[in-house]
Amino acid sequence: MKNKLPKEAYGGVHGKDYVPYITDKSKKGTNIAVMIIGIILATIFAASTAYSGMKSGLTVAAGIPGAIIGSMFIGVFAKGKGILGKNITQGMSSGGESIASGMIYVLPAIILIGSNFTFLEGISVGVGGALFGIGALSLVYNYLIVEEHGKLMYPESMAISETLVASEGGGDAIKFMGIGFGISGIINVLTGSFLNLINNTVTYIGSKFYKWKFSIEVNPLLLGIGFIVGLEVSLTMLAGSILSNFGIAPLIGYFTDMVEKSAKSWNDTTLLIHQMDVNAITGSYVKYIGAGMMLCGGVIGALRLIPTIIVSIKETLKAKSSNEGNGEKSSGEMIILLAGVIIAFVAGFFISQSILMAIVSAIVSLILSLLFVIVAGRLTGTIGTSNLPVSGMTIASLVILTLVFVIMGWKGQADNKSLLLFAAFMVVAISVAGGYSQSQKVTYVIGGSKKEMQNYFAIASIIGVLVTTGTILVLSSQLRITGADAPFALPQANLMSTLTSGIMSGNLPWPMIIVGVVMALFLFLLDLPIMTIAIGFYLPIATTTIILVGALIRVFIEKMSKSEEEKEVKVANGISLSSGLVAGGSIIGLLGIILQVTGIIKPRTPSGFAASNVMGIILLIILVIATTIPIMMSKVKNNGE
């Protein structure tokens, strides 16, 4: 049994010529035991993600935890299915988690505006969005997964694949994954995601005439992603963050200092504009410039893919035995896609009780969903699902749909509720597209069945919809409580409710949105990667800086290698270690959040030296050294594995 992925899994050959890890003619990885394990994992990840996400605003991608947990259960109850069965369980885990990560953005917003939704309304938009997302992504599967093999790295897919392969045998891969898992686990237990004993964020803020912010989060998961994606992507993202934190925010801060003393922020009547610090400026204004950039970048990116979409549709409609890089017939995609479309229209009438609103809203929602599903699939190939800017794409979609509602004169509270339900359809489609493309990339690399992953991911998604909708409704009385001591923070849902209400009332900083669009057009004319820069602009600088640190470690490893063979071995071991960092961060982070929000553990608040920037810097140095030394000490074996 091979214990390493072929090096071609990371590129070097055309996708159609790639030989997967498993080359058996039979690609079937499921039986009753595998399906039951997958359903249980989908349920667990959907419920925990919904609860923890609404509580703290944090969600953890389930691919790697699902792979590790699934591997354990497959080894006990379905050993004969091996790595193909393990792949199905990780995909179903991602299916449940992806649904929850999307629905918690919008459905609770309906409660926040003072309305209610029924279980049937929730599952109709959720199931429709999930099926449409899977079907739409399938149209460009060949392009994203096969044609772009080696160009789109799918960092978390490769981490999941390494995890699955490592579970099959020993060797260096499992050793380095174990080291990475241990490093990530220890740091996560000590920091905010678990016990919160020590500070893991280094932050410097300029609060005088030049209002700036520099921050770096000592997060092993993000460092591992940086190592996997490499220097070019990391630097481009950081460029967006520098523009946001050292260009736009200080500029806005300069003018806010000049406004009259009684002027208040557009979205917080308790906040005087001249007293706004850099965090308030970013939250109230800079983020909306980022949303405008995402909107424009998403539309341009989608327009560029129109020829590919047309070709994909034509190939699918031909219904021939066309091979799509893995020897399988194309089947089922159109059925799933059409099911999503039909549910969208039926649910639209059911929600709105208006034929006109149902038709208009469904058409707009389907078009926007299609655009951003494709964008989400491609972005997943660049940065993975953990950092997928679902909020940015949701904001962009929501803004457009809300404008349609305003133009049509639909401005009442009931109309706002209908709007948010249609938005739930869109965000589910976007979120599912990320998880689905990631799971299909793993399937392609491992050598599993595309159709089998498609069907079981759809099952897991439907389960995720049922569980997430039920969880939100069960907690609805608590979700209505607002204020400083609210049991659930609902950061995303609060943003969505504010955004829709603001547009419908005319109280929204449109100049910020337009500035973002203009900036994106400027980047487009310079032929710069709009979405990658926009992601960096939108994400906290603490995130992009630690991703860059991971990429710089990879550069250091490459430069210090004495031969191409040595470099290849050390980079491969580094990727395995990075996969362990991502795995440890995902599992321990998820466990920590669940234990925190359920009250089993009560995290402390660091104080004194443990809360200082110096503590964060020391932790960063420890993380860099602990990550770099094992890779540097790895040796080239003369006879391979």
DOMI-426703 format. One record per residue (C-alpha): x, y, z. Coordinates in steps of 0.1 Angstrom, whole numbers, always signed. Example, Ala and Ser with C-alpha at 12.3 -4.5 7.8 and 13.67 -1.06 7.14 Angstrom:
BEGIN
ATOM:+123:-45:+78
ATOM:+137:-11:+71
//
This chain:
BEGIN
ATOM:+0:+0:+0
ATOM:+13:+34:-10
ATOM:+16:+58:+20
ATOM:+20:+90:+1
ATOM:+0:+109:-25
ATOM:+17:+109:-59
ATOM:+35:+142:-65
ATOM:+13:+148:-95
ATOM:-16:+153:-71
ATOM:-2:+188:-66
ATOM:+2:+195:-104
ATOM:+29:+189:-130
ATOM:+5:+170:-153
ATOM:-27:+178:-171
ATOM:-58:+168:-151
ATOM:-68:+142:-177
ATOM:-35:+125:-174
ATOM:-34:+124:-136
ATOM:-33:+89:-120
ATOM:-51:+90:-87
ATOM:-40:+74:-54
ATOM:-65:+45:-59
ATOM:-66:+30:-94
ATOM:-90:+1:-87
ATOM:-117:-3:-113
ATOM:-144:-4:-86
ATOM:-147:+30:-71
ATOM:-176:+22:-48
ATOM:-169:+34:-12
ATOM:-203:+30:+4
ATOM:-224:+5:+22
ATOM:-250:+8:+49
ATOM:-224:+12:+76
ATOM:-206:+40:+57
ATOM:-239:+58:+50
ATOM:-250:+56:+87
ATOM:-216:+69:+99
ATOM:-218:+98:+73
ATOM:-254:+107:+84
ATOM:-243:+108:+121
ATOM:-213:+130:+113
ATOM:-234:+153:+91
ATOM:-259:+157:+120
ATOM:-232:+164:+146
ATOM:-213:+189:+125
ATOM:-245:+207:+114
ATOM:-258:+211:+150
ATOM:-225:+220:+165
ATOM:-217:+245:+138
ATOM:-251:+261:+140
ATOM:-249:+265:+178
ATOM:-213:+276:+180
ATOM:-216:+299:+150
ATOM:-246:+317:+164
ATOM:-229:+319:+198
ATOM:-195:+332:+189
ATOM:-196:+339:+151
ATOM:-170:+312:+146
ATOM:-173:+281:+125
ATOM:-148:+253:+117
ATOM:-145:+236:+84
ATOM:-155:+199:+89
ATOM:-135:+183:+61
ATOM:-104:+173:+81
ATOM:-122:+165:+114
ATOM:-147:+145:+94
ATOM:-118:+127:+77
ATOM:-101:+118:+109
ATOM:-132:+109:+129
ATOM:-146:+90:+99
ATOM:-114:+71:+94
ATOM:-116:+58:+130
ATOM:-152:+46:+126
ATOM:-147:+32:+91
ATOM:-117:+12:+105
ATOM:-141:-3:+131
ATOM:-174:-8:+112
ATOM:-165:-8:+75
ATOM:-129:-17:+72
ATOM:-134:-32:+38
ATOM:-143:+1:+22
ATOM:-110:+16:+32
ATOM:-100:+51:+20
ATOM:-129:+54:-4
ATOM:-153:+49:+25
ATOM:-134:+74:+46
ATOM:-136:+99:+17
ATOM:-174:+96:+17
ATOM:-176:+103:+54
ATOM:-155:+134:+52
ATOM:-176:+147:+23
ATOM:-208:+141:+43
ATOM:-193:+159:+73
ATOM:-186:+189:+50
ATOM:-221:+187:+37
ATOM:-237:+191:+71
ATOM:-213:+218:+82
ATOM:-215:+238:+50
ATOM:-253:+241:+53
ATOM:-250:+254:+89
ATOM:-223:+278:+80
ATOM:-246:+294:+55
ATOM:-280:+293:+71
ATOM:-268:+310:+104
ATOM:-259:+341:+84
ATOM:-295:+348:+74
ATOM:-323:+328:+90
ATOM:-317:+343:+125
ATOM:-319:+378:+109
ATOM:-356:+371:+103
ATOM:-360:+367:+141
ATOM:-340:+399:+147
ATOM:-363:+421:+126
ATOM:-392:+409:+147
ATOM:-406:+383:+123
ATOM:-410:+345:+124
ATOM:-404:+317:+100
ATOM:-418:+282:+99
ATOM:-399:+249:+97
ATOM:-413:+243:+62
ATOM:-401:+277:+50
ATOM:-367:+271:+64
ATOM:-362:+237:+49
ATOM:-377:+247:+15
ATOM:-351:+275:+9
ATOM:-323:+254:+25
ATOM:-329:+223:+4
ATOM:-335:+244:-27
ATOM:-302:+263:-22
ATOM:-283:+231:-14
ATOM:-294:+213:-45
ATOM:-289:+243:-67
ATOM:-254:+249:-53
ATOM:-244:+212:-60
ATOM:-260:+212:-95
ATOM:-245:+246:-105
ATOM:-210:+237:-93
ATOM:-213:+204:-112
ATOM:-216:+224:-145
ATOM:-181:+237:-141
ATOM:-166:+206:-124
ATOM:-144:+197:-154
ATOM:-130:+232:-155
ATOM:-123:+237:-118
ATOM:-112:+202:-108
ATOM:-97:+187:-140
ATOM:-86:+215:-164
ATOM:-72:+237:-136
ATOM:-54:+208:-118
ATOM:-22:+221:-104
ATOM:-32:+257:-110
ATOM:-60:+258:-84
ATOM:-43:+242:-54
ATOM:-73:+235:-32
ATOM:-52:+236:-1
ATOM:-77:+222:+23
ATOM:-86:+194:-2
ATOM:-50:+184:-3
ATOM:-48:+185:+35
ATOM:-78:+162:+37
ATOM:-63:+139:+10
ATOM:-31:+138:+30
ATOM:-51:+130:+61
ATOM:-69:+101:+43
ATOM:-37:+87:+29
ATOM:-19:+90:+62
ATOM:-47:+70:+78
ATOM:-39:+41:+54
ATOM:-3:+35:+65
ATOM:+26:+48:+84
ATOM:+58:+65:+71
ATOM:+68:+101:+71
ATOM:+34:+115:+61
ATOM:+17:+102:+92
ATOM:+47:+112:+113
ATOM:+47:+148:+101
ATOM:+10:+150:+103
ATOM:+12:+139:+139
ATOM:+38:+165:+147
ATOM:+16:+192:+131
ATOM:-15:+180:+149
ATOM:+4:+181:+183
ATOM:+17:+216:+177
ATOM:-17:+229:+167
ATOM:-35:+210:+194
ATOM:-13:+224:+222
ATOM:-15:+260:+211
ATOM:-52:+258:+205
ATOM:-58:+244:+240
ATOM:-38:+272:+256
ATOM:-54:+301:+236
ATOM:-88:+316:+230
ATOM:-104:+287:+212
ATOM:-102:+265:+243
ATOM:-89:+275:+277
ATOM:-78:+310:+268
ATOM:-49:+310:+292
ATOM:-25:+331:+271
ATOM:-29:+358:+244
ATOM:-23:+346:+208
ATOM:-28:+379:+190
ATOM:-2:+406:+186
ATOM:-19:+439:+179
ATOM:-7:+475:+174
ATOM:-31:+503:+169
ATOM:-25:+539:+159
ATOM:-52:+561:+175
ATOM:-40:+596:+169
ATOM:-40:+615:+137
ATOM:-31:+585:+116
ATOM:-55:+557:+126
ATOM:-40:+523:+116
ATOM:-40:+488:+128
ATOM:-15:+459:+125
ATOM:-23:+425:+140
ATOM:-12:+389:+136
ATOM:-31:+359:+151
ATOM:-8:+331:+162
ATOM:-31:+304:+146
ATOM:-14:+272:+135
ATOM:-43:+264:+112
ATOM:-38:+296:+92
ATOM:-1:+291:+92
ATOM:-6:+257:+77
ATOM:-28:+270:+50
ATOM:-2:+297:+42
ATOM:+25:+270:+37
ATOM:+2:+250:+14
ATOM:-10:+280:-8
ATOM:+25:+295:-12
ATOM:+40:+329:-14
ATOM:+22:+345:-44
ATOM:-14:+341:-30
ATOM:-3:+350:+5
ATOM:+14:+382:-6
ATOM:-15:+392:-28
ATOM:-39:+388:+1
ATOM:-16:+408:+24
ATOM:-16:+436:-2
ATOM:-53:+439:+2
ATOM:-50:+440:+40
ATOM:-23:+467:+38
ATOM:-45:+488:+15
ATOM:-74:+484:+40
ATOM:-55:+490:+72
ATOM:-28:+515:+62
ATOM:-45:+533:+33
ATOM:-83:+534:+34
ATOM:-89:+533:+72
ATOM:-65:+561:+80
ATOM:-79:+582:+52
ATOM:-114:+578:+65
ATOM:-101:+584:+100
ATOM:-85:+617:+89
ATOM:-119:+630:+78
ATOM:-139:+616:+107
ATOM:-118:+638:+130
ATOM:-131:+669:+111
ATOM:-168:+662:+114
ATOM:-191:+682:+137
ATOM:-191:+668:+173
ATOM:-227:+658:+172
ATOM:-225:+636:+141
ATOM:-232:+599:+147
ATOM:-223:+568:+128
ATOM:-248:+556:+102
ATOM:-253:+522:+119
ATOM:-248:+531:+155
ATOM:-265:+561:+170
ATOM:-246:+558:+202
ATOM:-212:+562:+184
ATOM:-200:+598:+176
ATOM:-181:+598:+143
ATOM:-152:+620:+156
ATOM:-146:+595:+184
ATOM:-144:+564:+161
ATOM:-113:+544:+165
ATOM:-98:+522:+137
ATOM:-119:+492:+147
ATOM:-152:+512:+145
ATOM:-141:+528:+112
ATOM:-134:+493:+97
ATOM:-167:+478:+110
ATOM:-189:+507:+99
ATOM:-172:+518:+66
ATOM:-141:+499:+54
ATOM:-160:+466:+54
ATOM:-185:+480:+30
ATOM:-158:+491:+6
ATOM:-146:+455:+8
ATOM:-182:+443:+0
ATOM:-182:+465:-30
ATOM:-149:+451:-42
ATOM:-163:+416:-37
ATOM:-194:+424:-56
ATOM:-176:+438:-86
ATOM:-149:+411:-85
ATOM:-175:+383:-82
ATOM:-194:+396:-112
ATOM:-162:+401:-133
ATOM:-150:+366:-123
ATOM:-183:+350:-132
ATOM:-185:+369:-165
ATOM:-151:+356:-174
ATOM:-164:+320:-169
ATOM:-194:+324:-191
ATOM:-178:+306:-221
ATOM:-168:+277:-197
ATOM:-204:+276:-183
ATOM:-218:+274:-218
ATOM:-195:+246:-229
ATOM:-202:+227:-196
ATOM:-239:+230:-201
ATOM:-236:+218:-237
ATOM:-215:+188:-227
ATOM:-240:+180:-199
ATOM:-270:+182:-222
ATOM:-254:+159:-247
ATOM:-258:+131:-222
ATOM:-231:+111:-239
ATOM:-207:+88:-221
ATOM:-183:+117:-219
ATOM:-154:+111:-196
ATOM:-147:+140:-172
ATOM:-112:+131:-161
ATOM:-121:+101:-140
ATOM:-137:+78:-164
ATOM:-173:+83:-152
ATOM:-204:+92:-172
ATOM:-219:+125:-164
ATOM:-253:+119:-148
ATOM:-276:+134:-122
ATOM:-262:+169:-123
ATOM:-291:+183:-144
ATOM:-317:+166:-122
ATOM:-302:+180:-90
ATOM:-299:+215:-107
ATOM:-335:+215:-120
ATOM:-348:+203:-86
ATOM:-331:+233:-70
ATOM:-346:+256:-96
ATOM:-382:+242:-92
ATOM:-380:+244:-54
ATOM:-368:+280:-57
ATOM:-399:+290:-76
ATOM:-424:+269:-55
ATOM:-408:+281:-23
ATOM:-409:+317:-36
ATOM:-447:+316:-40
ATOM:-451:+298:-7
ATOM:-431:+324:+11
ATOM:-444:+355:-5
ATOM:-480:+346:-15
ATOM:-474:+367:-46
ATOM:-468:+353:-81
ATOM:-449:+385:-92
ATOM:-426:+385:-61
ATOM:-420:+348:-65
ATOM:-410:+350:-101
ATOM:-389:+381:-98
ATOM:-372:+371:-66
ATOM:-365:+335:-77
ATOM:-350:+347:-110
ATOM:-327:+372:-93
ATOM:-317:+347:-66
ATOM:-309:+320:-91
ATOM:-288:+343:-113
ATOM:-268:+357:-83
ATOM:-265:+322:-68
ATOM:-251:+309:-101
ATOM:-225:+337:-103
ATOM:-213:+333:-67
ATOM:-214:+295:-67
ATOM:-188:+295:-94
ATOM:-168:+322:-76
ATOM:-170:+302:-44
ATOM:-158:+270:-61
ATOM:-128:+288:-76
ATOM:-120:+306:-44
ATOM:-120:+273:-25
ATOM:-93:+262:-49
ATOM:-72:+292:-38
ATOM:-77:+296:-1
ATOM:-99:+267:+11
ATOM:-133:+268:+27
ATOM:-121:+280:+62
ATOM:-113:+314:+48
ATOM:-140:+315:+21
ATOM:-155:+350:+23
ATOM:-191:+338:+23
ATOM:-201:+370:+42
ATOM:-187:+392:+14
ATOM:-205:+373:-13
ATOM:-237:+372:+8
ATOM:-235:+409:+13
ATOM:-231:+415:-24
ATOM:-260:+393:-33
ATOM:-282:+407:-6
ATOM:-275:+443:-16
ATOM:-286:+435:-52
ATOM:-317:+416:-42
ATOM:-327:+443:-17
ATOM:-324:+469:-44
ATOM:-347:+449:-66
ATOM:-372:+448:-37
ATOM:-370:+486:-32
ATOM:-374:+493:-69
ATOM:-405:+470:-69
ATOM:-419:+489:-39
ATOM:-416:+459:-15
ATOM:-405:+477:+17
ATOM:-427:+463:+45
ATOM:-416:+440:+73
ATOM:-433:+410:+56
ATOM:-414:+419:+25
ATOM:-381:+421:+45
ATOM:-388:+386:+58
ATOM:-394:+372:+22
ATOM:-362:+390:+12
ATOM:-342:+373:+39
ATOM:-356:+338:+30
ATOM:-345:+343:-6
ATOM:-312:+354:+8
ATOM:-310:+322:+28
ATOM:-314:+303:-5
ATOM:-284:+322:-20
ATOM:-261:+319:+10
ATOM:-267:+281:+13
ATOM:-259:+277:-24
ATOM:-227:+297:-20
ATOM:-216:+279:+12
ATOM:-224:+245:-2
ATOM:-205:+252:-34
ATOM:-173:+256:-13
ATOM:-177:+224:+7
ATOM:-188:+205:-24
ATOM:-160:+215:-47
ATOM:-135:+208:-19
ATOM:-150:+173:-14
ATOM:-150:+166:-51
ATOM:-114:+176:-54
ATOM:-105:+151:-27
ATOM:-125:+125:-45
ATOM:-106:+133:-77
ATOM:-72:+131:-60
ATOM:-79:+99:-41
ATOM:-96:+82:-71
ATOM:-132:+79:-58
ATOM:-165:+81:-76
ATOM:-176:+116:-85
ATOM:-212:+105:-88
ATOM:-211:+87:-54
ATOM:-197:+118:-37
ATOM:-224:+139:-55
ATOM:-252:+118:-42
ATOM:-240:+113:-6
ATOM:-231:+150:-3
ATOM:-266:+159:-14
ATOM:-280:+135:+13
ATOM:-258:+151:+39
ATOM:-268:+186:+28
ATOM:-305:+178:+32
ATOM:-298:+164:+67
ATOM:-279:+196:+75
ATOM:-309:+217:+64
ATOM:-333:+198:+87
ATOM:-309:+199:+117
ATOM:-299:+235:+113
ATOM:-334:+248:+108
ATOM:-346:+228:+138
ATOM:-318:+241:+159
ATOM:-325:+278:+151
ATOM:-362:+273:+158
ATOM:-356:+256:+191
ATOM:-334:+284:+202
ATOM:-356:+312:+187
ATOM:-367:+326:+221
ATOM:-331:+331:+231
ATOM:-321:+345:+197
ATOM:-346:+373:+202
ATOM:-327:+386:+233
ATOM:-304:+415:+223
ATOM:-280:+437:+241
ATOM:-246:+433:+258
ATOM:-256:+402:+277
ATOM:-275:+384:+249
ATOM:-270:+346:+250
ATOM:-262:+345:+213
ATOM:-240:+371:+196
ATOM:-253:+364:+160
ATOM:-227:+387:+144
ATOM:-235:+377:+108
ATOM:-272:+377:+112
ATOM:-271:+412:+129
ATOM:-251:+425:+99
ATOM:-277:+410:+74
ATOM:-307:+424:+93
ATOM:-290:+459:+95
ATOM:-281:+458:+58
ATOM:-315:+449:+45
ATOM:-333:+473:+69
ATOM:-308:+500:+60
ATOM:-313:+497:+22
ATOM:-351:+496:+26
ATOM:-351:+527:+48
ATOM:-324:+544:+26
ATOM:-299:+545:+55
ATOM:-268:+528:+40
ATOM:-234:+541:+31
ATOM:-238:+536:-6
ATOM:-207:+557:-14
ATOM:-186:+530:+4
ATOM:-201:+503:-18
ATOM:-195:+523:-50
ATOM:-159:+531:-39
ATOM:-153:+494:-36
ATOM:-167:+488:-71
ATOM:-145:+515:-85
ATOM:-114:+501:-68
ATOM:-122:+466:-81
ATOM:-125:+480:-117
ATOM:-91:+498:-112
ATOM:-76:+464:-103
ATOM:-92:+448:-133
ATOM:-78:+473:-157
ATOM:-43:+467:-142
ATOM:-49:+429:-147
ATOM:-45:+423:-110
ATOM:-63:+394:-91
ATOM:-94:+413:-79
ATOM:-109:+386:-57
ATOM:-76:+376:-39
ATOM:-69:+413:-31
ATOM:-105:+419:-21
ATOM:-103:+389:+2
ATOM:-73:+404:+19
ATOM:-91:+437:+21
ATOM:-121:+422:+37
ATOM:-104:+397:+60
ATOM:-88:+409:+93
ATOM:-51:+417:+88
ATOM:-45:+393:+117
ATOM:-55:+365:+93
ATOM:-36:+375:+62
ATOM:-3:+381:+82
ATOM:-2:+347:+97
ATOM:-10:+331:+63
ATOM:+20:+350:+50
ATOM:+42:+336:+78
ATOM:+33:+301:+67
ATOM:+43:+309:+31
ATOM:+76:+324:+42
ATOM:+85:+293:+61
ATOM:+79:+273:+29
ATOM:+102:+298:+10
ATOM:+129:+294:+37
ATOM:+127:+256:+34
ATOM:+130:+257:-4
ATOM:+160:+282:-2
ATOM:+178:+261:+24
ATOM:+175:+229:+4
ATOM:+207:+218:-12
ATOM:+192:+199:-42
ATOM:+159:+196:-60
ATOM:+153:+162:-46
ATOM:+159:+175:-10
ATOM:+136:+204:-17
ATOM:+108:+181:-30
ATOM:+110:+158:+0
ATOM:+111:+187:+25
ATOM:+82:+205:+9
ATOM:+62:+173:+8
ATOM:+69:+167:+45
ATOM:+61:+204:+52
ATOM:+27:+199:+35
ATOM:+20:+169:+56
ATOM:+30:+188:+87
ATOM:+8:+217:+76
ATOM:-21:+193:+70
ATOM:-16:+183:+107
ATOM:-17:+219:+117
ATOM:-50:+224:+99
ATOM:-63:+191:+113
ATOM:-53:+200:+149
ATOM:-67:+235:+146
ATOM:-100:+222:+132
ATOM:-106:+194:+157
ATOM:-94:+212:+188
ATOM:-110:+245:+178
ATOM:-143:+228:+171
ATOM:-141:+209:+204
ATOM:-132:+240:+223
ATOM:-160:+261:+209
ATOM:-185:+233:+217
ATOM:-172:+230:+253
ATOM:-173:+268:+257
ATOM:-207:+274:+244
ATOM:-222:+245:+263
ATOM:-206:+257:+295
ATOM:-185:+226:+302
ATOM:-154:+247:+303
ATOM:-152:+284:+312
ATOM:-123:+301:+295
ATOM:-103:+326:+315
ATOM:-93:+361:+305
ATOM:-56:+364:+302
ATOM:-41:+390:+325
ATOM:-7:+406:+331
ATOM:+22:+393:+310
ATOM:+0:+364:+296
ATOM:-22:+390:+280
ATOM:+6:+411:+265
ATOM:+18:+415:+229
ATOM:+52:+402:+241
ATOM:+34:+369:+250
ATOM:+19:+368:+216
ATOM:+53:+374:+200
ATOM:+69:+346:+221
ATOM:+41:+322:+211
ATOM:+46:+331:+174
ATOM:+84:+324:+177
ATOM:+77:+291:+193
ATOM:+52:+282:+166
ATOM:+76:+291:+138
ATOM:+105:+272:+154
ATOM:+83:+242:+162
ATOM:+71:+241:+126
ATOM:+103:+247:+108
ATOM:+128:+225:+127
ATOM:+111:+191:+120
ATOM:+108:+199:+83
ATOM:+145:+210:+81
ATOM:+156:+179:+99
ATOM:+138:+155:+75
ATOM:+161:+135:+53
ATOM:+160:+122:+18
ATOM:+156:+84:+16
ATOM:+177:+67:-10
ATOM:+152:+41:-20
ATOM:+120:+60:-17
ATOM:+92:+46:+5
//
